[in-house]
């Protein structure tokens, strides 16, 4: 059993990274006549796409075409491939949304010309040349977020810590279901170096859960500031993608409308 801390790099291969910030820009590949109506939701580790149901229903009622990616969580390469597979099925520009580990996935996959913008939901956002593990370095340990690792290197959130560390604002019934239906992640994925950083060329938004126990608050704020994301904060746990669907959906809607307005000029 291990805890996700600022030394998570010990679980993965260490790597030197790049740093810096750039101003977000609307992709020039998007035709000015097209409003953004496609939304793709990418889940994080220890979960699957079913947690997005509230966000899916909210956005669908607003007229968006919503696609939920089911990541295998076997490697960064596999998760990016799953996201790209879904992108190929989209017609028109897309807002790509990632929760937690899903932020790493959309950062790599989001360079696709169909992607008009990125929304990070308490999510990781490495730079090209960096690993996900490096994002934890220098920040306080997430002492309530405890990972149990299998012999073959896959991680689960400890069932005894799932509520406090992952979803303290969810009902006991939902916590039990989420814990019992976990999808483990190959911990080596945290040590994979990114080849691309979509936030360097795509406008970004971030929803930060102020009661997130999986990440240090300073870490979430640092990542959002580095990518120059427009930030929304909400009192919620790491499971805000499920417990705060209205706030998350509102942010995605704002991103889509902002980009549609710019490209129509």
Helices and strands as residue ranges (DSSP letters): E 2-3, G 8-10, E 38-42, G 49-52, H 53-61, E 65-69, H 76-87, E 94-99, H 101-109, E 115-121, G 133-136, E 146-149, E 154-157, G 159-161, H 162-166, H 172-180, E 185-186, G 187-191, G 198-200, E 203-209, H 217-226, E 230-234, H 240-243, H 245-263
